[in-house]
Amino acid sequence: MRYAYSLTTALLLGGAAVSLATGYPAGAQIAQNDDATMSRVVPRSGAPASFADLTEQLAPAVVNISTRQRVEVQEQNPFAGTPFEGMFGRRGGGGAQPQTREAQSLGSGFIISEDGYVVTNNHVVTAQGRATIEEITVTLPDGREYEAELVGADPESDLAVLKVNRDDPFPFVNFGDSRQARVGDWVIAIGNPFGLGGTVTSGIISSVYRATGGGGAYDRYLQTDAAINRGNSGGPMFDMQGNVIGINNAIFSPTGGSVGIGFAIPAETAAPIVRQLISGEEIERGYLGIQIQAVDDDLASSLGIRRNRGEFVQSVVPGGAAAEAGLRAGDVVIEINGKEITPEQTLSFVVSNIEPGTRVPIIAIRNGERVRLTAQIAQRPSAEELAQQNQFMAPEENGDSLEQSEPSGEDSSIGEALGLSTTPLTPQIARQLGVSDDTGGLVVAGVARSSDAAAKGLRRGDIILSANYRSVSSNADLEAVIRMAQDEGREAVLVRVQRRGQQAVYIPLRIR
């Protein structure tokens, strides 16, 4: 899924890329509350002759959002390939400081109140990689610019709320009821594709509650053939009554441009989250603690059940709500809390919208028989906590090895020195790796293919117990050992590594 704003990278999905789509009249702010005005501008049933009157009323509330970012860049070694290569950039040795550059991102948003609350996508106002957001600017269609404050953001749903201020009231639009949307209904999208502000496109609802395969609690979109491109992210999708029924978010495209398959976050999902972000409430979501898989043809055939019904439990988090309820790996959950699990109504979506602490009935298929269980829904961990819990549960290779991955942009000093990305060993990760909960150390999350660590066989899932005979339980501990070694002129660090099912061994890793 690719965010449709200018700085995003496409991810391939099924051979194509899905991309996240990142003077006003005085009457704009009253149009929503004036039935006579709206009845005059809303097109009649059937194909509308024009969207011009409706657009004129709505466009003043649609804004351009830009960010100014400071990006840390890796400085190139001018001595690469020479005998002096190893002397460049050494920490503690007078090396060059990290270099930075400025960058910008563009997206869209819309004002939902006369006092200046603005809704957009979280990815529009979130720094990517090593960047830091320094300023957010909201530009109205009449060209006036306002510095915006980030009120709140929710990465799970990809929603964010900004606040801009001025003495005069802002034009605004209202959320509608996306549950009333039907396939074939007319919609218009207004946004800032490729930085071209105030662009209007029209189309129909192509599908309701479309899952794109991205997983998660909010993989549930309105699909449209209205043209959506990079820069449309965060912009509104309007129905023919002038209400926001979706927030443009993604496109499915083999080319990177619109091919008539766009996705919007439904208003029924967005509106409650926006209200909570504005009020400062903590957003609580339900959680079972299982890894699941859709029931495709092969899985359905192997289980002797019909496809597109229920979701298959691949694993159960020890001690979690599902485990306490008696769910097991291999079960197929077909109903929870009275709601049937289907591709349009996924288990993640249903559970996330159940209040933590609620006891709910579950119907599952186990060995061809129905079983009835009761679970007390837990609170869903943050996206960061979930990523940390799940990163070592990937399919294994060669019996006991986990698939290799490159280091992320995090832990940059460890990555620069050893070519490793590491994370503290938590009890949850320890259970995934088959070691006791009280084991201490750092887990290898990624290894640079060109590093000495890779050459000596380190891989994701290995546990670093110590470095230079000092216990390490945080990245800061390992960074301190590396700095000390560099200050003493050492060219390597001696790490003690534990691998699943094997005895711990000492490995010297060269400092890059």
C-alpha positions as CSV (number, residue, x, y, z in Angstrom):
1,M,0.0,0.0,0.0
2,R,1.5,3.3,-1.0
3,Y,0.6,6.6,0.7
4,A,-0.5,9.0,-1.9
5,Y,1.7,11.9,-1.1
6,S,5.0,13.0,-2.6
7,L,7.5,11.3,-0.4
8,T,6.2,7.7,-0.1
9,T,7.6,4.5,-1.3
10,A,5.5,1.9,-3.1
11,L,5.1,-1.5,-1.7
12,L,4.1,-4.3,-4.1
13,L,0.9,-6.1,-3.4
14,G,-0.3,-8.8,-5.8
15,G,1.9,-7.5,-8.6
16,A,0.7,-4.0,-8.3
17,A,1.3,-1.1,-6.0
18,V,-1.3,0.2,-3.5
19,S,-0.5,3.8,-2.6
20,L,-1.8,5.9,0.2
21,A,-3.2,9.0,-1.4
22,T,-1.6,11.8,0.5
23,G,-11.3,33.1,-1.9
24,Y,-13.9,31.3,-0.1
25,P,-17.5,32.3,-0.2
26,A,-19.0,33.5,3.1
27,G,-21.7,30.9,2.8
28,A,-19.4,27.9,3.0
29,Q,-19.6,27.5,6.8
30,I,-23.4,27.8,6.9
31,A,-24.2,25.6,3.9
32,Q,-24.3,22.4,6.0
33,N,-26.9,23.9,8.3
34,D,-29.1,25.6,5.6
35,D,-31.5,23.0,4.1
36,A,-32.7,25.5,1.5
37,T,-29.2,26.1,0.2
38,M,-28.2,22.5,0.2
39,S,-31.4,21.3,-1.5
40,R,-30.7,23.9,-4.3
41,V,-27.1,22.8,-4.9
42,V,-27.5,19.0,-4.5
43,P,-27.9,17.2,-7.8
44,R,-31.2,15.4,-8.4
45,S,-31.4,11.6,-8.8
46,G,-29.7,10.1,-11.8
47,A,-26.6,11.4,-13.5
48,P,-25.9,14.9,-12.3
49,A,-25.6,17.6,-15.0
50,S,-22.8,19.3,-13.1
51,F,-21.0,19.2,-9.7
52,A,-20.2,22.9,-10.0
53,D,-22.6,24.3,-7.4
54,L,-21.9,21.6,-4.9
55,T,-18.1,22.0,-5.4
56,E,-18.4,25.8,-4.9
57,Q,-19.9,25.3,-1.5
58,L,-17.5,22.6,-0.3
59,A,-14.1,23.5,-1.8
60,P,-13.4,26.4,0.6
61,A,-13.1,24.0,3.5
62,V,-10.6,21.7,1.8
63,V,-7.0,22.7,2.5
64,N,-3.4,21.9,1.4
65,I,-1.2,20.6,4.1
66,S,2.6,20.8,3.8
67,T,5.4,19.9,6.2
68,R,8.9,21.1,6.6
69,Q,11.2,18.3,7.7
70,R,14.8,18.0,8.8
71,V,16.4,14.8,7.5
72,E,19.6,13.2,8.7
73,V,21.6,11.9,5.8
74,Q,24.5,9.5,5.7
75,E,27.6,11.3,4.7
76,Q,29.7,9.6,2.0
77,N,33.2,8.5,2.9
78,P,35.6,10.5,0.7
79,F,38.3,7.9,1.4
80,A,36.3,4.9,0.3
81,G,38.6,2.4,-1.4
82,T,41.8,3.9,0.0
83,P,44.0,2.8,3.0
84,F,42.4,5.7,5.0
85,E,38.8,4.4,4.6
86,G,38.6,3.1,8.2
87,M,39.6,6.5,9.6
88,F,36.5,8.4,8.3
89,G,33.6,9.1,10.6
90,R,35.0,7.2,13.7
91,R,32.9,8.2,16.8
92,G,35.1,9.7,19.5
93,G,37.9,10.3,17.0
94,G,37.0,13.7,15.7
95,G,34.8,12.3,12.8
96,A,32.4,14.5,11.0
97,Q,29.0,15.2,12.5
98,P,25.8,13.8,11.0
99,Q,24.7,15.9,8.1
100,T,21.1,17.1,7.6
101,R,19.0,18.5,4.8
102,E,15.5,20.0,4.5
103,A,12.6,18.1,2.9
104,Q,8.9,18.7,2.3
105,S,5.8,16.6,2.0
106,L,2.4,17.6,0.6
107,G,-1.1,16.3,1.4
108,S,-4.7,17.4,1.8
109,G,-7.1,17.9,4.6
110,F,-10.4,19.5,5.5
111,I,-11.8,21.8,8.2
112,I,-14.5,20.4,10.4
113,S,-15.3,23.3,12.7
114,E,-15.5,27.1,12.4
115,D,-12.7,27.4,15.1
116,G,-10.2,25.6,12.8
117,Y,-9.9,21.9,13.5
118,V,-8.5,20.1,10.5
119,V,-8.6,16.4,9.7
120,T,-6.0,14.6,7.6
121,N,-4.0,11.4,7.4
122,N,-1.4,10.6,10.0
123,H,1.2,9.8,7.3
124,V,0.8,13.3,5.9
125,V,2.1,14.9,9.1
126,T,4.5,12.2,10.2
127,A,8.2,12.2,9.6
128,Q,9.6,9.3,7.6
129,G,12.8,7.5,8.5
130,R,15.4,9.8,10.1
131,A,13.4,12.9,9.5
132,T,12.0,15.3,12.1
133,I,8.9,17.5,11.5
134,E,9.8,21.1,12.1
135,E,6.7,22.9,10.8
136,I,3.2,22.1,9.5
137,T,1.5,24.6,7.3
138,V,-2.2,24.7,6.3
139,T,-3.0,26.6,3.1
140,L,-6.6,27.7,2.3
141,P,-7.8,27.8,-1.3
142,D,-7.5,31.6,-1.2
143,G,-3.8,31.3,-0.6
144,R,-3.7,32.3,3.0
145,E,-1.3,30.2,5.1
146,Y,-1.5,29.2,8.8
147,E,0.9,27.4,11.0
148,A,-0.8,24.4,12.4
149,E,-0.5,22.6,15.7
150,L,-0.8,18.8,15.8
151,V,-3.6,18.1,18.2
152,G,-3.4,14.3,18.0
153,A,-2.6,11.4,15.8
154,D,-3.5,7.8,15.6
155,P,-1.2,5.6,13.5
156,E,-3.5,2.6,13.7
157,S,-6.2,4.3,11.7
158,D,-3.9,6.7,9.9
159,L,-5.8,9.7,11.1
160,A,-4.6,13.0,12.5
161,V,-6.1,16.3,13.7
162,L,-4.5,19.7,13.4
163,K,-5.6,23.1,14.8
164,V,-5.2,26.5,13.1
165,N,-6.3,29.8,14.5
166,R,-7.6,33.2,13.3
167,D,-10.2,35.7,14.5
168,D,-12.7,35.0,11.7
169,P,-14.6,31.7,11.6
170,F,-13.3,29.1,9.1
171,P,-15.5,27.5,6.4
172,F,-16.1,23.9,7.4
173,V,-17.8,20.6,6.4
174,N,-19.4,17.8,8.3
175,F,-19.0,14.1,8.5
176,G,-21.8,12.0,7.0
177,D,-23.0,8.4,7.5
178,S,-20.8,6.1,5.4
179,R,-23.0,3.2,6.4
180,Q,-25.6,4.5,4.0
181,A,-23.2,4.4,1.1
182,R,-24.1,2.0,-1.7
183,V,-22.2,0.7,-4.7
184,G,-23.0,3.0,-7.6
185,D,-23.5,6.1,-5.5
186,W,-21.9,9.3,-6.9
187,V,-19.1,10.9,-5.0
188,I,-16.6,13.7,-5.5
189,A,-13.1,14.0,-4.2
190,I,-11.3,17.3,-3.6
191,G,-7.6,17.6,-2.8
192,N,-4.1,18.5,-3.6
193,P,-2.7,15.8,-6.1
194,F,0.9,16.5,-7.0
195,G,0.7,19.9,-5.3
196,L,-2.1,21.0,-7.6
197,G,-4.4,22.5,-5.0
198,G,-8.2,22.6,-5.3
199,T,-8.5,19.7,-7.7
200,V,-11.9,18.1,-8.0
201,T,-12.6,14.6,-9.4
202,S,-15.8,12.6,-9.5
203,G,-16.8,8.9,-9.7
204,I,-18.9,6.4,-7.9
205,I,-18.6,4.0,-5.0
206,S,-17.1,0.9,-6.5
207,S,-17.2,-1.2,-3.4
208,V,-18.0,-0.8,0.3
209,Y,-15.9,-2.3,3.1
210,R,-13.1,-3.4,0.8
211,A,-10.2,-5.1,2.5
212,T,-6.9,-4.4,0.7
213,G,-4.9,-7.3,2.3
214,G,-2.9,-5.0,4.5
215,G,-4.3,-6.5,7.6
216,G,-4.7,-4.7,10.9
217,A,-7.8,-3.3,12.6
218,Y,-8.7,-0.8,9.9
219,D,-8.2,-2.7,6.7
220,R,-11.8,-1.7,5.6
221,Y,-12.3,1.0,3.0
222,L,-14.7,2.6,0.6
223,Q,-13.5,1.9,-2.9
224,T,-14.0,4.5,-5.7
225,D,-13.1,5.1,-9.3
226,A,-12.8,8.9,-8.7
227,A,-9.2,9.8,-9.6
228,I,-7.0,9.9,-6.5
229,N,-3.3,10.5,-6.7
230,R,-0.3,11.4,-4.6
231,G,-1.2,14.4,-2.6
232,N,-4.8,13.5,-2.2
233,S,-4.0,11.8,1.1
234,G,-6.2,13.2,3.9
235,G,-8.6,14.9,1.5
236,P,-12.4,14.4,1.7
237,M,-14.7,12.2,-0.3
238,F,-18.1,13.8,-0.4
239,D,-21.5,12.3,-1.1
240,M,-24.2,14.2,-3.1
241,Q,-25.5,15.8,0.1
242,G,-22.1,17.5,0.7
243,N,-21.2,15.3,3.6
244,V,-17.7,13.7,4.1
245,I,-18.3,10.0,3.9
246,G,-14.6,9.1,3.5
247,I,-11.0,10.3,3.8
248,N,-9.0,9.6,0.8
249,N,-6.1,7.3,1.8
250,A,-4.7,4.9,-0.8
251,I,-4.7,3.8,-4.4
252,F,-4.1,0.4,-6.1
253,S,-1.8,1.0,-9.0
254,P,0.8,-0.8,-11.1
255,T,2.1,2.6,-12.3
256,G,2.0,4.9,-9.3
257,G,-0.8,7.0,-10.8
258,S,-4.6,6.6,-10.6
259,V,-6.0,3.7,-12.5
260,G,-9.5,4.1,-11.1
261,I,-9.1,2.1,-7.9
262,G,-8.9,4.4,-4.9
263,F,-9.6,3.8,-1.2
264,A,-11.0,6.0,1.5
265,I,-11.3,5.6,5.3
266,P,-15.1,5.4,6.0
267,A,-16.6,8.2,8.0
268,E,-18.1,5.7,10.5
269,T,-14.5,4.7,11.4
270,A,-13.0,8.2,11.2
271,A,-15.5,10.4,13.0
272,P,-15.3,8.7,16.5
273,I,-11.5,8.6,16.4
274,V,-11.4,12.3,15.4
275,R,-13.7,13.2,18.3
276,Q,-11.4,11.4,20.7
277,L,-8.3,13.0,19.3
278,I,-9.8,16.5,19.7
279,S,-10.9,15.8,23.3
280,G,-7.6,14.2,24.3
281,E,-9.1,10.9,25.2
282,E,-7.0,7.7,25.1
283,I,-8.1,5.5,22.2
284,E,-8.7,2.0,23.5
285,R,-9.2,-0.9,21.2
286,G,-10.0,-4.6,21.9
287,Y,-7.4,-7.3,21.5
288,L,-7.5,-11.1,21.6
289,G,-3.8,-11.9,21.2
290,I,-3.7,-14.2,18.2
291,Q,-2.2,-14.3,14.7
292,I,-4.8,-15.0,12.1
293,Q,-5.0,-15.9,8.4
294,A,-7.9,-15.6,5.9
295,V,-9.5,-18.9,4.9
296,D,-8.5,-19.2,1.2
297,D,-9.4,-22.0,-1.2
298,D,-6.5,-24.3,-0.1
299,L,-7.0,-23.8,3.6
300,A,-10.7,-24.3,3.3
301,S,-10.2,-27.5,1.3
302,S,-7.7,-28.8,3.8
303,L,-10.1,-28.1,6.7
304,G,-13.3,-29.3,4.9
305,I,-15.1,-25.9,5.3
306,R,-16.3,-23.3,2.8
307,R,-14.0,-20.4,1.9
308,N,-14.5,-16.8,2.9
309,R,-16.0,-17.8,6.2
310,G,-14.1,-17.2,9.4
311,E,-10.4,-16.7,10.0
312,F,-7.7,-19.3,10.8
313,V,-5.8,-19.0,14.1
314,Q,-2.1,-19.5,13.3
315,S,-0.8,-18.9,16.8
316,V,-1.9,-17.8,20.2
317,V,-0.1,-15.3,22.5
318,P,0.7,-17.1,25.8
319,G,-1.3,-15.6,28.7
320,G,-3.4,-13.4,26.3
321,A,-7.2,-13.1,26.2
322,A,-7.5,-15.8,23.5
323,A,-5.3,-18.2,25.4
324,E,-7.3,-17.6,28.6
325,A,-10.5,-18.3,26.6
326,G,-9.2,-21.6,25.3
327,L,-8.6,-20.7,21.7
328,R,-5.9,-22.8,20.1
329,A,-3.7,-22.7,17.0
330,G,-5.6,-24.4,14.2
331,D,-9.1,-23.1,15.3
332,V,-11.2,-21.2,12.8
333,V,-13.1,-18.3,14.4
334,I,-16.4,-17.9,12.5
335,E,-18.3,-15.7,14.9
336,I,-17.6,-13.3,17.8
337,N,-20.0,-11.3,19.9
338,G,-22.8,-12.3,17.6
339,K,-21.1,-11.0,14.4
340,E,-20.1,-13.4,11.6
341,I,-16.5,-13.2,10.5
342,T,-16.2,-12.5,6.7
343,P,-13.8,-10.8,4.3
344,E,-15.9,-7.6,4.7
345,Q,-16.1,-7.9,8.5
346,T,-12.8,-9.2,9.7
347,L,-12.0,-10.5,13.1
348,S,-9.4,-7.7,13.7
349,F,-12.0,-5.1,12.9
350,V,-14.8,-6.6,15.1
351,V,-12.5,-7.1,18.1
352,S,-10.9,-3.7,17.8
353,N,-14.3,-2.1,18.2
354,I,-15.2,-4.0,21.3
355,E,-14.5,-2.2,24.6
356,P,-11.6,-3.8,26.6
357,G,-12.9,-5.7,29.6
358,T,-16.0,-6.9,27.8
359,R,-16.8,-10.6,27.9
360,V,-17.9,-11.9,24.5
361,P,-19.0,-15.3,23.1
362,I,-16.9,-16.9,20.4
363,I,-17.8,-19.7,18.0
364,A,-15.0,-21.6,16.4
365,I,-14.5,-24.7,14.3
366,R,-12.0,-27.2,15.8
367,N,-11.4,-30.6,14.1
368,G,-14.6,-30.2,12.2
369,E,-16.7,-29.5,15.3
370,R,-18.1,-26.3,16.6
371,V,-16.8,-25.1,20.0
372,R,-18.3,-22.2,22.0
373,L,-15.9,-20.2,24.1
374,T,-16.1,-16.9,26.1
375,A,-13.2,-14.4,26.1
376,Q,-12.6,-11.2,28.1
377,I,-11.3,-8.7,25.6
378,A,-8.0,-7.2,26.5
379,Q,-6.7,-3.7,25.5
380,R,-4.8,-3.7,22.1
381,P,-1.1,-2.8,22.5
382,S,0.3,0.1,20.5
383,A,1.4,-0.4,17.0
384,E,5.1,-0.2,18.2
385,E,4.5,-2.9,20.9
386,L,2.7,-5.1,18.4
387,A,5.5,-4.8,15.9
388,Q,8.0,-5.7,18.6
389,Q,6.0,-8.7,19.7
390,N,5.5,-10.0,16.2
391,Q,8.8,-9.4,14.5
392,F,10.3,-12.8,15.6
393,M,7.2,-14.8,14.7
394,A,8.0,-15.0,11.0
395,P,8.2,-18.4,9.2
396,E,11.5,-20.2,9.9
397,E,14.1,-21.3,7.5
398,N,16.5,-24.3,7.8
399,G,14.8,-25.6,10.9
400,D,15.9,-22.9,13.4
401,S,16.8,-19.8,11.6
402,L,14.6,-16.7,11.1
403,E,14.4,-14.9,7.7
404,Q,17.2,-12.3,7.4
405,S,16.3,-8.6,7.3
406,E,18.3,-5.4,6.9
407,P,18.6,-3.0,9.8
408,S,16.0,-0.3,10.0
409,G,16.8,3.5,10.4
410,E,16.6,3.1,14.2
411,D,19.6,2.4,16.4
412,S,21.7,4.2,13.9
413,S,24.9,4.2,15.9
414,I,24.8,0.4,16.4
415,G,23.9,0.0,12.7
416,E,26.8,2.2,11.7
417,A,29.3,0.5,14.0
418,L,28.3,-3.1,13.8
419,G,25.8,-3.3,10.9
420,L,23.1,-4.5,13.4
421,S,19.6,-3.4,14.4
422,T,18.8,-4.6,18.0
423,T,15.8,-4.4,20.3
424,P,15.6,-5.2,24.1
425,L,14.6,-8.8,24.9
426,T,11.1,-8.7,26.5
427,P,9.3,-11.7,28.0
428,Q,7.0,-11.8,25.0
429,I,9.9,-12.0,22.6
430,A,11.7,-14.5,24.8
431,R,8.7,-16.9,24.6
432,Q,8.8,-16.5,20.8
433,L,12.5,-17.4,20.7
434,G,12.1,-20.3,23.1
435,V,14.1,-19.0,26.0
436,S,13.1,-18.3,29.6
437,D,11.3,-15.1,30.5
438,D,14.1,-14.0,32.7
439,T,16.8,-14.1,30.0
440,G,18.4,-10.7,29.5
441,G,20.0,-9.2,26.5
442,L,19.3,-7.7,23.1
443,V,17.7,-9.4,20.1
444,V,19.1,-9.0,16.7
445,A,16.3,-7.5,14.5
446,G,18.3,-7.0,11.3
447,V,21.8,-7.6,9.9
448,A,23.4,-5.6,7.1
449,R,24.4,-8.0,4.4
450,S,27.8,-6.3,3.8
451,S,28.7,-6.3,7.5
452,D,31.2,-8.4,9.4
453,A,28.3,-9.6,11.6
454,A,26.6,-11.1,8.5
455,A,29.9,-12.7,7.4
456,K,30.2,-14.3,10.8
457,G,26.7,-15.7,10.7
458,L,24.7,-13.4,12.9
459,R,21.0,-13.3,12.0
460,R,17.6,-12.1,13.1
461,G,16.5,-13.7,16.3
462,D,20.0,-14.1,17.8
463,I,20.3,-12.8,21.4
464,I,23.3,-10.7,22.4
465,L,23.9,-11.5,26.1
466,S,27.0,-9.3,26.6
467,A,29.6,-7.1,24.8
468,N,33.2,-7.0,26.0
469,Y,32.1,-9.0,29.0
470,R,29.5,-6.4,30.0
471,S,25.8,-7.4,30.2
472,V,23.7,-5.5,27.7
473,S,19.9,-5.1,28.3
474,S,19.3,-1.9,26.2
475,N,20.6,-0.3,23.1
476,A,22.2,2.3,25.2
477,D,24.3,-0.4,27.0
478,L,25.7,-1.7,23.7
479,E,26.3,1.9,22.4
480,A,28.3,2.6,25.5
481,V,30.5,-0.5,25.0
482,I,31.1,0.5,21.3
483,R,32.1,4.0,22.3
484,M,34.4,2.8,24.9
485,A,36.1,0.4,22.5
486,Q,36.5,3.1,19.9
487,D,38.0,5.5,22.5
488,E,40.5,2.8,23.4
489,G,41.4,2.3,19.7
490,R,40.0,-1.2,19.5
491,E,38.8,-2.4,16.1
492,A,36.3,-5.0,17.3
493,V,33.8,-5.8,20.0
494,L,33.5,-9.2,21.6
495,V,29.8,-10.2,21.8
496,R,28.4,-13.3,23.4
497,V,25.5,-14.7,21.3
498,Q,22.8,-17.1,22.2
499,R,20.9,-18.9,19.4
500,R,17.8,-21.0,19.8
501,G,18.7,-24.6,20.8
502,Q,22.4,-23.9,20.9
503,Q,25.0,-23.0,23.5
504,A,26.1,-19.4,23.8
505,V,29.3,-18.5,21.9
506,Y,31.7,-15.5,21.8
507,I,32.0,-13.7,18.4
508,P,34.3,-10.7,17.7
509,L,32.6,-8.2,15.5
510,R,34.6,-5.6,13.6
511,I,33.6,-2.0,14.1
512,R,32.9,-0.4,10.7
